């Protein structure tokens, strides 16, 4: 890090980042919030509606105002796939042999949902108390702006960076179904990717730089139990015809211990690596009680464990089941005395980062369809599986840069932890570029409300993350 301090004007970098956020980024990001750019999975007619295209054009226009010598901007759209926006910045002098840095973000958004607080709206940017409210402000509209600003600030401060490509996709919230095709299509153009920066994550507080070192995989299935061709009067049929929900409940008992939440299929488990367990302990010590404060528990509801480390490991390296949807059930006010013909539950499983998701799905299918009680009909639909991601060992240059930069920018040591969710891009890049280093970080905190009402971006944290990325880009170029 001494080299960084000797060759980079840190004051100029800090002032450039601050100016860019206040004068250039915030107005344009606010405009991006106002575009209802739903991810394709939530808007099947996205191409006709044009909101994703509008978001891409909005950011492309902003990128066109940046004075980065030699930079090029391109919108790539393969037939039938949501578009990708690229900013390609040549390496600074002397860093041409450092490969390509790929800086990732996405422009598509989750649905708006109801229940936003008074004065707030998913498509209305509201700036209040250092927060920018609105859907996509934190997840993940700011990422492309922050990545570009980091490059600008680094150049303004006299620093160096390898060739950098900012890649902004428009399907992440739908599981990035088009990204493999784009990575293949752009493979020669991207070249030798040696460093990946993903700004679609965050941490347990806004006091330090947080790194995401693992992401859970997933298995999803819609399971229907059918016992009748049509519903029947419950007084006449009950006791004769089995309840479809009871059969479904029995099948779930093969998969999950209802008392503890422990899953019962061996294929869903891996041994927690020692380094990730140690990270969880350090993260818990850095932000005591953060996991318990992260969610709006109702009334006297408690978390499933009182130990912070166990909660972190539960959320990052242990499998879980969430019932995420149901059908075949009328609203209670509309419910008559009917023994229903079928029950359907949508099951969402999160898997440890290194678990084999295909094997897990196979074990689940077998458990749900073998020796079904009363020979009821079981139908499986919506089957989906995806492997997780575990970061490679941190290179000495990156570790040293993190140690120094996080203290200089944040005034606190950096910490790392797994993320309970998924970023499909990381697994794809991990497979395609096995020798690359990864910096998965971001400005989201435990209360940023991604995917739910009142989403907001901590602007001060976004500035700090931008400055930190700039420093680390320089460390990569000079390693």
C-alpha positions as CSV (number, residue, x, y, z in Angstrom):
1,X,0.0,0.0,0.0
2,X,3.0,2.3,0.4
3,X,3.2,2.5,-3.4
4,X,-0.4,3.6,-3.5
5,X,0.2,6.4,-1.0
6,X,3.3,7.5,-3.0
7,X,1.7,7.6,-6.4
8,X,-1.9,8.5,-5.8
9,X,-3.1,11.9,-4.6
10,X,-5.6,10.7,-2.1
11,X,-6.9,14.1,-1.4
12,X,-7.6,14.7,-5.1
13,X,-9.2,11.2,-5.3
14,X,-11.5,11.9,-2.3
15,X,-12.5,15.3,-3.6
16,X,-13.2,14.0,-7.1
17,X,-15.4,11.2,-5.8
18,X,-17.3,13.6,-3.6
19,X,-17.8,16.1,-6.5
20,X,-18.9,13.4,-8.9
21,X,-21.5,12.0,-6.6
22,X,-22.9,15.4,-5.7
23,X,-22.9,17.1,-9.1
24,X,-23.1,14.3,-11.7
25,X,-24.2,11.0,-10.2
26,X,-27.0,11.9,-7.9
27,X,-29.1,13.8,-10.5
28,X,-28.7,11.0,-13.1
29,X,-29.3,8.2,-10.6
30,X,-32.4,9.9,-9.4
31,X,-33.6,9.8,-13.0
32,X,-32.9,6.1,-13.2
33,X,-35.0,5.5,-10.1
34,X,-38.0,7.0,-11.9
35,X,-37.8,4.4,-14.7
36,X,-39.9,1.3,-13.9
37,X,-37.4,-1.1,-15.4
38,X,-38.8,-4.4,-14.1
39,X,-36.6,-7.4,-14.6
40,X,-37.9,-9.7,-17.5
41,X,-39.1,-12.3,-15.0
42,X,-41.6,-9.8,-13.6
43,X,-42.5,-8.2,-16.9
44,X,-42.8,-10.8,-19.8
45,X,-43.6,-7.9,-22.2
46,X,-40.4,-6.0,-21.3
47,X,-39.4,-5.5,-24.9
48,X,-42.8,-4.0,-25.8
49,X,-42.9,-1.8,-22.7
50,X,-39.4,-0.5,-23.3
51,X,-38.5,0.3,-19.7
52,X,-35.3,-1.7,-19.7
53,X,-34.3,-0.1,-23.0
54,X,-35.0,3.3,-21.4
55,X,-32.8,2.5,-18.4
56,X,-30.0,1.4,-20.6
57,X,-30.3,4.6,-22.7
58,X,-30.5,6.8,-19.6
59,X,-27.2,5.4,-18.3
60,X,-25.6,5.3,-21.8
61,X,-26.4,9.0,-22.2
62,X,-24.7,9.7,-18.8
63,X,-21.7,7.7,-19.7
64,X,-21.4,9.7,-22.9
65,X,-20.8,12.8,-20.9
66,X,-17.7,11.3,-19.1
67,X,-14.4,12.7,-20.3
68,X,-12.3,9.4,-20.1
69,X,-9.8,9.3,-22.9
70,X,-10.2,6.4,-25.3
71,X,-13.3,5.1,-23.6
72,X,-16.1,3.5,-25.7
73,X,-19.7,2.8,-25.0
74,X,-21.7,0.0,-26.5
75,X,-25.2,-1.5,-26.1
76,X,-25.2,-5.2,-27.0
77,X,-28.5,-7.0,-27.5
78,X,-28.6,-10.6,-28.7
79,X,-31.9,-11.6,-30.3
80,X,-34.6,-12.3,-27.8
81,X,-32.4,-11.4,-24.8
82,X,-32.4,-8.3,-22.5
83,X,-29.7,-5.8,-23.4
84,X,-26.2,-5.3,-21.9
85,X,-24.5,-2.0,-21.6
86,X,-20.7,-1.8,-21.8
87,X,-18.2,0.9,-21.0
88,X,-14.7,-0.1,-22.2
89,X,-11.8,2.0,-20.8
90,X,-8.3,1.4,-21.9
91,X,-5.5,0.8,-19.5
92,X,-3.4,3.7,-18.2
93,X,0.2,3.8,-19.4
94,X,2.3,1.0,-18.0
95,X,-0.7,-1.2,-17.0
96,X,-1.5,-2.7,-20.4
97,X,-0.2,-6.1,-19.4
98,X,-2.5,-6.5,-16.3
99,X,-5.4,-8.1,-18.2
100,X,-9.0,-6.9,-17.9
101,X,-10.8,-5.7,-14.9
102,X,-14.6,-6.5,-15.2
103,X,-16.8,-4.2,-13.1
104,X,-20.3,-5.6,-12.8
105,X,-23.7,-4.2,-12.0
106,X,-27.3,-4.4,-13.2
107,X,-30.1,-2.0,-14.3
108,X,-33.2,-4.2,-13.9
109,X,-35.3,-3.9,-10.8
110,X,-37.6,-5.9,-8.5
111,X,-41.3,-5.2,-8.6
112,X,-42.4,-2.1,-6.7
113,X,-44.6,-3.8,-4.0
114,X,-47.0,-2.0,-1.8
115,X,-46.6,-0.6,1.6
116,X,-44.1,2.2,1.0
117,X,-44.0,4.8,3.8
118,X,-45.8,8.1,3.4
119,X,-44.1,10.4,1.0
120,X,-42.1,7.6,-0.6
121,X,-42.8,5.8,-3.8
122,X,-40.9,3.1,-5.8
123,X,-40.7,5.3,-8.9
124,X,-40.2,8.6,-7.2
125,X,-36.6,9.5,-6.1
126,X,-36.6,11.1,-2.7
127,X,-33.5,12.5,-1.1
128,X,-33.7,12.7,2.7
129,X,-31.1,12.6,5.5
130,X,-28.3,11.4,3.2
131,X,-30.5,8.6,1.7
132,X,-31.8,8.2,-1.8
133,X,-35.1,6.4,-1.7
134,X,-36.6,4.5,-4.6
135,X,-36.6,1.1,-6.3
136,X,-33.2,0.4,-7.8
137,X,-31.3,3.1,-6.0
138,X,-29.3,0.6,-4.0
139,X,-30.0,-2.6,-5.9
140,X,-28.3,-2.0,-8.1
141,X,-28.7,1.3,-10.0
142,X,-25.8,3.0,-8.3
143,X,-23.2,0.4,-9.4
144,X,-22.4,1.6,-12.9
145,X,-22.1,5.1,-11.7
146,X,-19.8,4.1,-8.8
147,X,-17.6,2.0,-11.1
148,X,-17.2,4.8,-13.6
149,X,-16.5,7.4,-10.9
150,X,-13.8,5.2,-9.4
151,X,-12.0,5.1,-12.7
152,X,-12.4,8.9,-13.2
153,X,-11.2,9.6,-9.7
154,X,-8.3,7.3,-10.0
155,X,-7.2,9.0,-13.2
156,X,-7.6,12.4,-11.7
157,X,-5.4,11.4,-8.7
158,X,-2.6,10.2,-11.0
159,X,-3.2,6.5,-10.4
160,X,-3.1,3.5,-12.7
161,X,-5.6,0.9,-13.7
162,X,-5.7,-2.1,-16.1
163,X,-8.1,-2.1,-19.0
164,X,-11.5,-1.9,-17.4
165,X,-14.9,-3.0,-18.7
166,X,-18.0,-1.9,-16.9
167,X,-20.7,-4.4,-17.7
168,X,-24.3,-3.6,-16.7
169,X,-26.9,-6.3,-17.5
170,X,-30.7,-6.1,-17.3
171,X,-31.7,-9.6,-16.1
172,X,-30.0,-10.1,-12.8
173,X,-33.2,-10.0,-10.7
174,X,-34.6,-12.8,-12.9
175,X,-31.5,-15.0,-12.3
176,X,-29.4,-13.7,-15.1
177,X,-30.7,-16.2,-17.7
178,X,-29.1,-14.3,-20.6
179,X,-25.7,-13.7,-19.1
180,X,-24.1,-17.0,-20.1
181,X,-24.9,-16.2,-23.7
182,X,-23.4,-12.7,-23.4
183,X,-20.3,-13.9,-21.7
184,X,-19.7,-16.4,-24.5
185,X,-20.5,-13.7,-27.1
186,X,-18.1,-11.2,-25.5
187,X,-15.4,-13.7,-24.5
188,X,-12.8,-12.6,-27.1
189,X,-13.7,-9.0,-26.5
190,X,-13.2,-9.2,-22.7
191,X,-10.0,-11.0,-23.1
192,X,-8.0,-12.2,-20.0
193,X,-10.1,-11.2,-17.0
194,X,-7.8,-11.0,-14.0
195,X,-9.9,-9.0,-11.6
196,X,-13.7,-9.0,-11.1
197,X,-15.4,-6.2,-9.1
198,X,-19.0,-6.7,-8.3
199,X,-20.9,-3.8,-6.7
200,X,-24.2,-5.7,-6.0
201,X,-23.6,-6.5,-2.4
202,X,-23.0,-5.0,1.1
203,X,-22.5,-5.8,4.7
204,X,-23.6,-5.6,8.3
205,X,-23.1,-1.9,8.9
206,X,-22.0,1.3,7.2
207,X,-18.8,1.7,9.2
208,X,-16.4,-0.4,7.2
209,X,-15.7,-2.1,3.9
210,X,-17.5,-5.4,3.7
211,X,-16.6,-8.2,1.3
212,X,-18.9,-11.0,0.2
213,X,-16.8,-14.2,0.0
214,X,-19.6,-16.7,-0.7
215,X,-23.1,-16.9,-2.1
216,X,-25.6,-19.7,-1.6
217,X,-27.0,-21.8,-4.3
218,X,-30.7,-22.6,-4.8
219,X,-33.3,-25.2,-5.6
220,X,-36.9,-24.3,-6.3
221,X,-39.9,-26.4,-7.1
222,X,-43.7,-26.1,-7.2
223,X,-45.2,-29.2,-5.7
224,X,-48.9,-30.1,-6.2
225,X,-50.7,-32.9,-4.4
226,X,-54.0,-33.8,-6.1
227,X,-56.6,-36.1,-4.5
228,X,-59.8,-35.3,-6.3
229,X,-61.0,-34.3,-9.8
230,X,-63.1,-31.6,-8.2
231,X,-63.7,-30.3,-4.7
232,X,-66.3,-31.9,-2.5
233,X,-68.4,-31.0,0.5
234,X,-66.1,-31.3,3.5
235,X,-68.8,-32.8,5.7
236,X,-69.4,-35.6,3.2
237,X,-65.9,-36.3,2.0
238,X,-63.7,-35.7,5.1
239,X,-62.7,-38.9,6.8
240,X,-63.0,-40.7,3.5
241,X,-60.8,-38.7,1.1
242,X,-57.4,-37.6,2.4
243,X,-56.7,-33.9,2.7
244,X,-54.3,-32.8,0.0
245,X,-52.7,-30.4,2.4
246,X,-52.1,-33.2,5.0
247,X,-50.4,-35.3,2.3
248,X,-48.3,-32.4,1.3
249,X,-47.4,-31.8,4.9
250,X,-46.3,-35.4,5.2
251,X,-44.1,-35.0,2.2
252,X,-42.5,-31.9,3.6
253,X,-41.7,-33.8,6.8
254,X,-39.5,-36.0,4.7
255,X,-37.5,-32.9,3.7
256,X,-37.5,-30.7,6.8
257,X,-37.7,-31.1,10.6
258,X,-40.6,-28.7,11.3
259,X,-39.5,-28.1,14.8
260,X,-35.9,-27.0,14.1
261,X,-35.9,-26.2,10.4
262,X,-33.1,-28.7,9.9
263,X,-33.2,-30.2,6.4
264,X,-33.2,-34.0,6.2
265,X,-31.5,-34.7,2.8
266,X,-27.7,-35.3,2.9
267,X,-27.3,-33.8,-0.6
268,X,-28.2,-30.4,0.8
269,X,-25.1,-30.2,3.1
270,X,-21.4,-29.5,3.0
271,X,-18.8,-29.1,5.7
272,X,-18.3,-25.4,6.5
273,X,-14.7,-24.4,5.6
274,X,-12.6,-23.3,8.5
275,X,-11.7,-20.0,6.9
276,X,-15.4,-19.2,6.4
277,X,-16.3,-20.1,9.9
278,X,-13.5,-17.8,11.1
279,X,-14.9,-15.0,8.9
280,X,-18.3,-15.5,10.5
281,X,-16.8,-15.1,14.0
282,X,-14.9,-11.9,13.0
283,X,-18.0,-10.5,11.3
284,X,-20.1,-11.2,14.4
285,X,-17.6,-9.5,16.6
286,X,-17.4,-6.5,14.3
287,X,-21.2,-6.0,14.3
288,X,-22.7,-7.6,17.4
289,X,-26.4,-8.3,17.1
290,X,-26.5,-7.1,13.5
291,X,-28.3,-10.2,12.2
292,X,-31.0,-9.9,14.9
293,X,-31.6,-6.2,14.0
294,X,-31.7,-6.7,10.3
295,X,-35.3,-7.8,10.0
296,X,-38.6,-6.3,11.3
297,X,-39.5,-9.1,13.6
298,X,-43.1,-8.8,14.7
299,X,-44.2,-8.7,18.3
300,X,-42.2,-11.1,20.4
301,X,-40.9,-13.2,17.6
302,X,-37.3,-14.3,18.1
303,X,-34.6,-15.4,15.7
304,X,-34.0,-19.1,15.3
305,X,-30.8,-18.9,17.4
306,X,-29.5,-16.4,19.8
307,X,-25.8,-16.8,18.9
308,X,-24.6,-14.3,16.2
309,X,-22.1,-16.7,14.7
310,X,-24.7,-19.5,14.4
311,X,-27.1,-17.1,12.7
312,X,-24.4,-16.0,10.2
313,X,-23.6,-19.6,9.4
314,X,-27.2,-20.5,9.1
315,X,-27.7,-17.7,6.6
316,X,-24.6,-18.4,4.5
317,X,-23.4,-22.1,4.8
318,X,-26.4,-24.1,5.8
319,X,-29.4,-25.1,3.8
320,X,-32.9,-23.7,4.5
321,X,-36.4,-24.0,3.2
322,X,-38.9,-21.2,2.7
323,X,-42.4,-21.7,1.4
324,X,-42.6,-18.8,-1.0
325,X,-46.0,-19.3,-2.5
326,X,-49.2,-21.3,-2.5
327,X,-52.3,-21.9,-4.7
328,X,-55.4,-24.0,-4.4
329,X,-56.5,-22.1,-1.3
330,X,-59.3,-19.6,-1.3
331,X,-59.0,-16.5,0.8
332,X,-60.4,-17.2,4.3
333,X,-63.4,-14.8,3.7
334,X,-64.3,-16.8,0.6
335,X,-63.7,-20.3,2.0
336,X,-66.6,-22.7,2.1
337,X,-66.9,-26.1,3.7
338,X,-65.0,-27.8,0.9
339,X,-62.4,-30.5,0.9
340,X,-60.2,-29.0,-1.8
341,X,-59.1,-31.1,-4.8
342,X,-55.5,-30.1,-4.6
343,X,-52.9,-28.0,-2.8
344,X,-49.8,-26.4,-4.3
345,X,-46.8,-25.0,-2.5
346,X,-43.8,-23.2,-4.0
347,X,-40.7,-24.3,-2.2
348,X,-37.5,-22.3,-2.2
349,X,-34.4,-23.9,-0.8
350,X,-31.1,-22.1,-0.2
351,X,-28.0,-24.3,-0.5
352,X,-24.4,-24.0,0.8
353,X,-22.1,-22.3,-1.7
354,X,-20.3,-25.5,-2.7
355,X,-23.3,-27.9,-2.7
356,X,-24.2,-29.7,-5.9
357,X,-27.5,-28.1,-6.7
358,X,-28.4,-30.7,-9.4
359,X,-27.8,-33.6,-6.9
360,X,-29.9,-31.7,-4.3
361,X,-32.7,-31.3,-6.7
362,X,-32.6,-35.0,-7.6
363,X,-32.8,-36.0,-4.0
364,X,-35.7,-33.6,-3.4
365,X,-37.6,-35.0,-6.4
366,X,-37.2,-38.5,-5.1
367,X,-38.3,-37.6,-1.6
368,X,-41.5,-35.9,-2.9
369,X,-42.6,-38.5,-5.4
370,X,-41.7,-41.9,-3.8
371,X,-44.3,-43.9,-1.9
372,X,-46.7,-41.0,-1.7
373,X,-49.3,-41.4,1.1
374,X,-52.7,-42.8,-0.2
375,X,-51.1,-42.9,-3.7
376,X,-52.1,-39.3,-4.2
377,X,-51.0,-37.7,-7.4
378,X,-47.9,-35.5,-7.0
379,X,-47.0,-33.0,-9.8
380,X,-43.7,-31.1,-9.8
381,X,-43.3,-27.9,-11.9
382,X,-41.1,-24.8,-12.0
383,X,-38.0,-26.9,-11.2
384,X,-34.9,-24.7,-11.0
385,X,-31.4,-25.2,-9.5
386,X,-28.3,-23.1,-9.4
387,X,-24.9,-23.6,-7.8
388,X,-23.5,-21.1,-5.3
389,X,-20.1,-19.5,-5.3
390,X,-17.1,-19.5,-3.0
391,X,-14.4,-16.9,-3.5
392,X,-10.9,-18.1,-4.3
393,X,-8.1,-17.4,-1.8
394,X,-7.3,-13.7,-1.6
395,X,-4.0,-12.8,-3.3
396,X,-1.4,-11.0,-1.2
397,X,-1.7,-7.7,-3.2
398,X,-5.5,-7.6,-2.6
399,X,-5.3,-8.5,1.0
400,X,-2.7,-5.8,1.6
401,X,-4.7,-3.2,-0.3
402,X,-7.8,-4.1,1.7
403,X,-6.0,-3.8,5.0
404,X,-4.7,-0.3,4.2
405,X,-7.5,1.1,2.1
406,X,-10.3,0.2,4.3
407,X,-8.7,1.8,7.3
408,X,-7.8,4.9,5.3
409,X,-11.2,5.4,3.7
410,X,-13.5,4.0,6.4
411,X,-11.4,4.3,9.6
412,X,-12.2,0.7,10.4
413,X,-10.8,-2.7,9.4
414,X,-12.6,-4.6,6.6
415,X,-14.6,-7.7,7.3
416,X,-15.8,-10.5,5.1
417,X,-18.9,-12.8,5.2
418,X,-21.0,-14.9,3.1
419,X,-24.3,-13.7,1.6
420,X,-27.4,-15.8,2.0
421,X,-28.7,-14.8,-1.4
422,X,-27.4,-15.5,-4.9
423,X,-25.7,-13.4,-7.6
424,X,-25.6,-15.8,-10.6
425,X,-23.0,-13.7,-12.3
426,X,-20.4,-14.6,-9.7
427,X,-20.7,-18.3,-10.3
428,X,-20.6,-17.9,-14.0
429,X,-17.5,-15.7,-13.8
430,X,-15.9,-18.0,-11.2
431,X,-16.2,-20.9,-13.7
432,X,-15.1,-18.9,-16.7
433,X,-12.1,-17.1,-15.1
434,X,-10.8,-19.5,-12.4
435,X,-7.6,-17.5,-12.0
436,X,-9.2,-14.1,-11.4
437,X,-9.4,-12.3,-8.1
438,X,-12.8,-11.2,-6.9
439,X,-13.9,-8.1,-5.0
440,X,-17.6,-8.5,-4.2
441,X,-18.7,-5.5,-2.2
442,X,-21.2,-2.7,-2.2
443,X,-23.1,0.0,-0.4
444,X,-26.1,-2.0,0.8
445,X,-26.6,-2.4,4.6
446,X,-28.8,-4.5,6.7
447,X,-31.6,-2.0,6.4
448,X,-31.3,-0.9,2.8
449,X,-34.6,-2.7,2.0
450,X,-33.6,-4.2,-1.3
451,X,-36.5,-6.1,-2.9
452,X,-39.0,-4.6,-0.3
453,X,-40.7,-1.3,0.3
454,X,-38.6,1.8,1.2
455,X,-35.5,0.8,-0.6
456,X,-32.7,3.3,0.0
457,X,-29.1,4.0,-0.8
458,X,-26.7,5.3,1.9
459,X,-25.0,8.0,-0.2
460,X,-22.0,8.4,2.2
461,X,-21.4,4.7,2.1
462,X,-21.6,4.7,-1.7
463,X,-19.0,7.4,-1.8
464,X,-16.7,5.5,0.5
465,X,-17.1,2.3,-1.5
466,X,-16.3,4.3,-4.7
467,X,-13.1,5.6,-3.3
468,X,-12.1,2.2,-1.9
469,X,-12.6,0.6,-5.4
470,X,-10.5,3.3,-7.0
471,X,-7.6,2.5,-4.6
472,X,-7.9,-1.2,-5.1
473,X,-7.9,-0.8,-8.9
474,X,-4.6,1.0,-8.5
475,X,-3.2,-1.8,-6.3
476,X,-4.2,-4.4,-9.0
477,X,-2.5,-2.4,-11.7
478,X,0.7,-1.9,-9.7
479,X,1.0,-5.4,-8.1
